[in-house]
């Protein structure tokens, strides 16, 4: 069987935070070892060595909770950087870095101390398809003879649920049909639930009520999930109740083009903010939606915008939200404008899962090229700019060509489920192939070298020898993908 090739060890470097994520890893990993109570890195390294680990994976790099001293002692013959730190270790004790041809082209190999190990697709991964499965489908809420269907607006008033059928059966429904940009034979159909009146919903939003009734079905106010279920709000559980998300909840204009960026504000450098101001000038009926992350940045950005004659009303700030709301409200934006200096990595996955197209401009560093990798994986290289001028022009076209924007949005919405970007099984198999190739080189007496031909290795070199792959990570409130449990 496929997974019989691996025995998996997970070493936790941080204390138990009592989340469902930590419990899932601890109970489902084939071998879970809590090293958070062992301050002596020498003893920790000896323990890993005694376990006979062949491939030791560093998921922390230089982030909080890292214990790189363990890797200095080389408890495993192959040591690999993967996912947690967006860059090279610069260290002689790390052999490989898992990446891909768009994130780390061979021509940039001299920027890395490690050998490049290219995934067949993107190296980035997110469990959105399982964590936020209620966003797989969506419906639009509109008043009878309302204008959302006429506008073909799929992101003004949205309802998500694990099962939309009860709502669709009780409401007056018609479909909003949009032909995707590429898959022109597969029309994206979005149900529009026409209500006799939206008074109940309007009151729920304006007064902060937790729930309302739509066609006799109880629906939840999407901005107060943390008050009703903490585990749902954090993404640890999929919500049971249908959730309403509207532009009115965030003071966003219903008839404007919404450009968004949900990164921390330190990622916005003067050069890209100038481009964003240019875009707002060229797309008059548009606003820019950012986070107060940190709050001090709001004042500074508004000052610069004023210097560019952009009114403060055209830049809308929202507070940081719980994870589930953060991902779900991305559906309200039309286009995400990525930050080229340091991309949105997990944030990029979030907005793409929401069905919102993202425009990026890759530079040379790993941190500046992740969004490009994600867009290639979802089949939208047209949104990867070749220059800052190209970036601006792509964003302007999306904001001024309604039919093009609808086709692009429909394509991204469809490709979430058909492309490899959110396919954890395919990702896992590709990652395993890389580990096997690394091991085969070592077992054959060869030193580490670049693996850049989308390796398709499927067999461990020495029959009968089990490849032990370790995921050395700092378990926290966010889940980290791990290798599947070996099956015998």
LOLOBA-194105 format. One record per residue (C-alpha): residue number from 0; x, y, z. Coordinates in nm, 3 decimals. Example, Ala and Ser with C-alpha at 12.3 -4.5 7.8 and 13.67 -1.06 7.14 Angstrom:
REM residues 2
i	px	py	pz
0	1.230	-0.450	0.780
1	1.367	-0.106	0.714
END
This chain:
REM residues 488
i	px	py	pz
0	0.000	0.000	0.000
1	0.111	0.359	-0.065
2	0.159	0.460	0.297
3	0.340	0.139	0.403
4	0.661	0.309	0.286
5	0.670	0.540	0.588
6	0.676	0.533	0.963
7	0.591	0.878	1.095
8	0.723	1.047	1.409
9	0.596	1.387	1.521
10	0.809	1.573	1.777
11	0.626	1.863	1.946
12	0.848	2.150	2.056
13	0.577	2.359	2.225
14	0.350	2.283	2.519
15	-0.003	2.156	2.471
16	-0.231	2.454	2.398
17	-0.547	2.247	2.450
18	-0.674	2.305	2.095
19	-0.847	2.046	1.881
20	-0.558	2.078	1.636
21	-0.299	1.971	1.894
22	-0.520	1.688	2.017
23	-0.574	1.560	1.663
24	-0.201	1.548	1.593
25	-0.123	1.390	1.931
26	-0.385	1.117	1.899
27	-0.360	1.039	1.527
28	0.015	1.058	1.463
29	0.167	0.710	1.452
30	0.437	0.821	1.696
31	0.388	1.145	1.892
32	0.666	1.263	2.121
33	0.632	1.577	2.334
34	0.976	1.740	2.361
35	0.846	2.066	2.506
36	0.944	1.956	2.856
37	1.300	1.867	2.758
38	1.509	2.187	2.770
39	1.835	2.006	2.692
40	1.867	2.001	2.313
41	2.142	1.739	2.336
42	1.908	1.496	2.508
43	1.634	1.579	2.256
44	1.872	1.507	1.968
45	1.979	1.180	2.128
46	1.615	1.074	2.159
47	1.553	1.145	1.790
48	1.868	0.955	1.697
49	1.763	0.653	1.905
50	1.432	0.650	1.720
51	1.628	0.585	1.403
52	1.490	0.879	1.206
53	1.609	0.890	0.845
54	1.458	1.224	0.736
55	1.427	1.499	0.998
56	1.208	1.793	0.897
57	1.250	2.144	1.036
58	0.912	2.319	1.038
59	1.019	2.615	1.254
60	1.331	2.763	1.098
61	1.382	3.092	1.281
62	1.024	3.139	1.400
63	0.896	3.138	1.759
64	0.962	2.812	1.939
65	1.242	2.703	1.707
66	1.512	2.474	1.846
67	1.767	2.464	1.568
68	2.033	2.345	1.814
69	1.880	1.999	1.774
70	1.959	2.004	1.402
71	2.315	2.124	1.463
72	2.388	1.787	1.626
73	2.262	1.604	1.314
74	2.048	1.336	1.476
75	1.934	1.221	1.128
76	2.129	1.159	0.808
77	1.896	1.382	0.603
78	1.767	1.714	0.739
79	1.509	1.918	0.552
80	1.355	2.267	0.573
81	0.982	2.262	0.502
82	0.697	2.513	0.506
83	0.722	2.686	0.846
84	0.995	2.937	0.762
85	0.980	3.124	0.428
86	1.348	3.126	0.342
87	1.680	2.952	0.358
88	1.828	2.844	0.689
89	2.172	2.962	0.576
90	2.299	2.668	0.779
91	2.538	2.388	0.677
92	2.342	2.133	0.881
93	2.026	2.156	0.665
94	2.053	1.949	0.346
95	1.739	2.032	0.148
96	1.459	2.288	0.134
97	1.121	2.174	0.003
98	1.004	2.430	-0.252
99	0.893	2.437	-0.617
100	1.000	2.569	-0.956
101	0.797	2.889	-0.931
102	0.894	2.974	-0.574
103	1.262	2.882	-0.607
104	1.374	2.862	-0.971
105	1.708	2.692	-1.029
106	1.857	3.023	-1.142
107	1.807	3.150	-0.784
108	1.972	2.846	-0.623
109	2.268	3.054	-0.505
110	2.033	3.225	-0.257
111	1.997	2.901	-0.062
112	2.242	2.710	0.154
113	2.028	2.399	0.102
114	1.975	2.198	-0.214
115	1.642	2.272	-0.380
116	1.382	1.995	-0.362
117	1.103	2.085	-0.604
118	0.751	1.960	-0.546
119	0.562	1.851	-0.857
120	0.316	2.136	-0.785
121	0.332	2.410	-0.525
122	0.524	2.353	-0.202
123	0.260	2.545	-0.006
124	-0.034	2.363	0.145
125	-0.350	2.440	0.340
126	-0.625	2.225	0.483
127	-0.899	2.465	0.377
128	-1.104	2.201	0.199
129	-1.156	2.019	0.529
130	-1.142	2.307	0.779
131	-1.376	2.534	0.583
132	-1.584	2.279	0.394
133	-1.893	2.495	0.451
134	-1.744	2.735	0.194
135	-1.738	2.472	-0.080
136	-2.073	2.607	-0.194
137	-2.248	2.938	-0.148
138	-2.577	3.109	-0.220
139	-2.672	3.474	-0.264
140	-2.945	3.634	-0.057
141	-3.146	3.899	-0.239
142	-3.482	4.069	-0.207
143	-3.748	3.978	-0.462
144	-3.693	4.187	-0.771
145	-3.367	4.295	-0.612
146	-3.063	4.402	-0.807
147	-2.794	4.155	-0.701
148	-2.889	3.898	-0.964
149	-2.916	4.172	-1.225
150	-2.571	4.298	-1.122
151	-2.446	3.937	-1.121
152	-2.300	4.024	-0.782
153	-2.188	3.708	-0.608
154	-2.012	3.881	-0.320
155	-2.252	4.129	-0.158
156	-2.474	3.908	0.059
157	-2.355	3.547	0.085
158	-2.470	3.246	0.282
159	-2.248	2.942	0.341
160	-2.345	2.610	0.495
161	-2.238	2.249	0.510
162	-2.571	2.178	0.348
163	-2.757	2.451	0.159
164	-3.039	2.219	0.055
165	-3.287	2.314	0.334
166	-3.256	2.682	0.246
167	-3.281	2.621	-0.127
168	-3.588	2.401	-0.086
169	-3.779	2.666	0.110
170	-3.674	2.976	-0.080
171	-3.762	3.115	-0.421
172	-3.442	3.028	-0.607
173	-3.293	3.113	-0.942
174	-2.940	3.058	-1.064
175	-2.675	3.317	-1.139
176	-2.481	3.161	-1.429
177	-2.128	3.272	-1.515
178	-1.898	3.116	-1.776
179	-1.549	3.066	-1.631
180	-1.250	3.224	-1.801
181	-1.106	2.891	-1.918
182	-1.345	2.604	-1.847
183	-1.610	2.747	-2.074
184	-1.814	2.425	-2.089
185	-1.857	2.418	-1.710
186	-2.086	2.704	-1.612
187	-2.058	2.815	-1.250
188	-2.409	2.826	-1.110
189	-2.465	3.025	-0.792
190	-2.814	2.997	-0.637
191	-2.988	3.328	-0.569
192	-3.242	3.297	-0.287
193	-3.501	3.569	-0.341
194	-3.668	3.678	-0.018
195	-3.999	3.865	0.011
196	-3.813	4.107	0.237
197	-3.465	4.141	0.384
198	-3.580	4.335	0.692
199	-3.491	4.052	0.932
200	-3.141	4.026	0.788
201	-3.092	4.401	0.787
202	-3.194	4.418	1.152
203	-2.963	4.131	1.243
204	-2.668	4.312	1.086
205	-2.750	4.661	1.217
206	-2.829	4.557	1.574
207	-2.570	4.281	1.613
208	-2.823	4.004	1.671
209	-2.667	3.658	1.669
210	-2.931	3.488	1.452
211	-3.220	3.553	1.217
212	-3.474	3.344	1.029
213	-3.461	3.305	0.652
214	-3.746	3.105	0.498
215	-3.800	2.946	0.838
216	-3.434	2.840	0.865
217	-3.218	2.984	1.141
218	-2.905	3.155	1.006
219	-2.613	3.301	1.199
220	-2.467	3.651	1.190
221	-2.121	3.602	1.042
222	-1.945	3.863	1.253
223	-2.019	3.717	1.596
224	-1.910	3.355	1.559
225	-1.658	3.391	1.841
226	-1.942	3.475	2.079
227	-2.137	3.162	1.988
228	-1.872	2.890	1.942
229	-1.500	2.941	1.997
230	-1.401	2.619	1.824
231	-1.602	2.712	1.516
232	-1.451	3.062	1.516
233	-1.095	2.928	1.533
234	-1.154	2.678	1.251
235	-1.132	2.377	1.482
236	-1.491	2.281	1.396
237	-1.701	2.334	1.083
238	-2.011	2.543	1.171
239	-2.345	2.359	1.172
240	-2.566	2.665	1.122
241	-2.578	2.853	0.789
242	-2.371	3.174	0.817
243	-2.452	3.509	0.658
244	-2.171	3.733	0.534
245	-2.253	4.075	0.389
246	-2.067	4.384	0.283
247	-2.285	4.586	0.519
248	-2.128	4.403	0.814
249	-1.793	4.564	0.727
250	-1.921	4.901	0.598
251	-1.824	4.807	0.242
252	-2.015	4.971	-0.045
253	-2.239	4.724	-0.228
254	-2.185	4.866	-0.576
255	-1.807	4.929	-0.567
256	-1.508	4.724	-0.672
257	-1.347	4.599	-0.351
258	-0.970	4.553	-0.365
259	-0.839	4.384	-0.052
260	-0.521	4.288	0.126
261	-0.540	4.103	0.457
262	-0.169	4.086	0.537
263	-0.006	4.253	0.834
264	0.059	4.613	0.740
265	0.438	4.581	0.771
266	0.433	4.395	0.439
267	0.315	4.710	0.259
268	0.619	4.903	0.136
269	0.597	5.256	-0.012
270	0.645	5.130	-0.367
271	0.345	4.895	-0.368
272	0.123	5.139	-0.179
273	0.192	5.394	-0.451
274	0.079	5.135	-0.707
275	-0.238	5.076	-0.505
276	-0.308	5.450	-0.504
277	-0.259	5.452	-0.882
278	-0.511	5.167	-0.913
279	-0.769	5.353	-0.705
280	-0.728	5.659	-0.927
281	-0.769	5.455	-1.246
282	-1.071	5.264	-1.109
283	-1.288	5.547	-0.971
284	-1.563	5.323	-0.831
285	-1.330	5.125	-0.610
286	-1.212	5.103	-0.250
287	-0.920	4.936	-0.075
288	-1.001	4.703	0.217
289	-0.721	4.652	0.472
290	-0.677	4.527	0.828
291	-0.588	4.723	1.141
292	-0.290	4.497	1.184
293	-0.141	4.687	1.368
294	-0.385	4.970	1.436
295	-0.110	5.237	1.423
296	-0.059	5.159	1.055
297	-0.406	5.292	0.971
298	-0.310	5.653	1.046
299	0.016	5.629	0.855
300	-0.140	5.478	0.544
301	-0.423	5.732	0.539
302	-0.167	6.013	0.555
303	0.018	5.875	0.253
304	-0.311	5.821	0.070
305	-0.406	6.185	0.133
306	-0.074	6.293	-0.017
307	-0.186	6.102	-0.329
308	-0.527	6.272	-0.320
309	-0.706	5.952	-0.222
310	-0.991	6.034	0.021
311	-0.992	5.844	0.350
312	-1.338	5.710	0.259
313	-1.179	5.496	-0.013
314	-0.960	5.300	0.225
315	-1.162	5.087	0.466
316	-1.003	4.919	0.766
317	-1.144	4.623	0.956
318	-1.032	4.463	1.277
319	-0.848	4.133	1.285
320	-1.107	3.853	1.294
321	-1.113	3.491	1.416
322	-0.978	3.249	1.157
323	-1.308	3.121	1.019
324	-1.451	3.470	0.976
325	-1.122	3.592	0.832
326	-1.135	3.331	0.555
327	-1.510	3.359	0.494
328	-1.524	3.739	0.466
329	-1.270	3.720	0.183
330	-1.569	3.626	-0.035
331	-1.686	3.989	-0.020
332	-1.383	4.127	-0.203
333	-1.354	4.140	-0.582
334	-0.975	4.121	-0.610
335	-0.689	4.066	-0.367
336	-0.382	4.284	-0.424
337	-0.080	4.091	-0.301
338	0.226	4.251	-0.141
339	0.530	4.171	-0.363
340	0.801	4.230	-0.103
341	0.660	3.958	0.123
342	0.356	3.781	-0.016
343	0.050	3.663	0.161
344	0.132	3.296	0.214
345	-0.144	3.147	0.427
346	-0.340	3.465	0.350
347	-0.307	3.387	-0.019
348	-0.456	3.043	0.037
349	-0.735	3.202	0.241
350	-0.848	3.443	-0.031
351	-0.820	3.183	-0.308
352	-1.033	2.939	-0.107
353	-1.285	3.224	-0.079
354	-1.295	3.232	-0.460
355	-1.131	3.574	-0.481
356	-0.862	3.622	-0.750
357	-0.524	3.754	-0.638
358	-0.275	3.965	-0.833
359	0.094	3.925	-0.749
360	0.436	4.028	-0.871
361	0.715	3.782	-0.784
362	1.061	3.914	-0.704
363	1.368	3.703	-0.620
364	1.326	3.587	-0.261
365	1.122	3.285	-0.157
366	0.891	3.503	0.053
367	0.812	3.716	-0.254
368	0.727	3.424	-0.485
369	0.482	3.207	-0.288
370	0.168	3.371	-0.428
371	0.297	3.312	-0.782
372	0.331	2.943	-0.698
373	-0.023	2.931	-0.562
374	-0.167	3.101	-0.871
375	0.015	2.862	-1.104
376	-0.116	2.568	-0.899
377	-0.474	2.691	-0.931
378	-0.425	2.744	-1.303
379	-0.425	3.125	-1.311
380	-0.078	3.237	-1.427
381	-0.245	3.534	-1.598
382	-0.263	3.698	-1.255
383	0.114	3.679	-1.207
384	0.264	4.008	-1.323
385	0.598	4.047	-1.499
386	0.656	4.399	-1.361
387	0.494	4.651	-1.131
388	0.340	4.824	-1.432
389	0.195	4.489	-1.541
390	0.066	4.434	-1.185
391	-0.113	4.767	-1.195
392	-0.261	4.702	-1.539
393	-0.390	4.355	-1.445
394	-0.559	4.497	-1.135
395	-0.709	4.787	-1.333
396	-0.850	4.557	-1.601
397	-1.016	4.343	-1.334
398	-1.168	4.658	-1.187
399	-1.290	4.812	-1.512
400	-1.391	4.512	-1.727
401	-1.696	4.360	-1.550
402	-1.729	4.060	-1.780
403	-1.360	3.975	-1.747
404	-1.379	4.005	-1.368
405	-1.682	3.773	-1.352
406	-1.513	3.515	-1.573
407	-1.193	3.524	-1.368
408	-1.382	3.498	-1.040
409	-1.586	3.206	-1.170
410	-1.268	3.031	-1.281
411	-1.099	3.075	-0.943
412	-1.413	2.959	-0.762
413	-1.431	2.644	-0.974
414	-1.057	2.571	-0.975
415	-1.043	2.558	-0.595
416	-1.202	2.214	-0.620
417	-1.045	2.088	-0.942
418	-0.682	2.205	-0.919
419	-0.405	2.055	-0.702
420	-0.384	2.363	-0.476
421	-0.620	2.233	-0.206
422	-0.577	1.861	-0.276
423	-0.404	1.724	0.034
424	-0.380	1.366	-0.098
425	-0.195	1.467	-0.414
426	0.027	1.700	-0.211
427	0.116	1.423	0.034
428	0.208	1.181	-0.242
429	0.431	1.442	-0.409
430	0.600	1.519	-0.076
431	0.660	1.149	-0.011
432	0.821	1.117	-0.354
433	1.068	1.389	-0.261
434	1.161	1.217	0.066
435	1.213	0.887	-0.115
436	1.438	1.053	-0.374
437	1.643	1.212	-0.094
438	1.676	0.877	0.082
439	1.766	0.690	-0.236
440	2.051	0.933	-0.299
441	2.181	0.888	0.057
442	2.143	0.508	0.048
443	2.330	0.506	-0.282
444	2.622	0.693	-0.130
445	2.548	1.019	-0.311
446	2.559	1.364	-0.146
447	2.251	1.590	-0.144
448	2.182	1.755	-0.477
449	1.905	1.961	-0.635
450	1.586	1.765	-0.709
451	1.428	1.979	-0.974
452	1.275	1.742	-1.229
453	0.937	1.697	-1.054
454	1.056	1.365	-0.919
455	0.821	1.072	-0.952
456	1.009	0.827	-0.730
457	0.779	0.561	-0.588
458	1.016	0.304	-0.441
459	1.260	0.309	-0.153
460	1.603	0.197	-0.271
461	1.663	-0.080	-0.014
462	1.371	-0.329	-0.008
463	1.257	-0.417	0.341
464	1.396	-0.099	0.494
465	1.128	0.135	0.622
466	1.176	0.500	0.561
467	1.113	0.693	0.880
468	1.002	1.048	0.812
469	0.979	1.291	1.100
470	0.784	1.612	1.128
471	0.965	1.820	1.390
472	0.729	2.103	1.462
473	0.613	2.354	1.717
474	0.249	2.258	1.761
475	0.030	2.565	1.805
476	-0.326	2.686	1.756
477	-0.296	2.639	1.380
478	-0.283	2.290	1.230
479	0.034	2.182	1.051
480	-0.001	1.919	0.779
481	0.184	1.598	0.863
482	0.271	1.284	0.673
483	-0.004	1.019	0.675
484	0.015	0.740	0.929
485	0.186	0.432	0.793
486	-0.051	0.144	0.717
487	0.070	-0.212	0.735
END
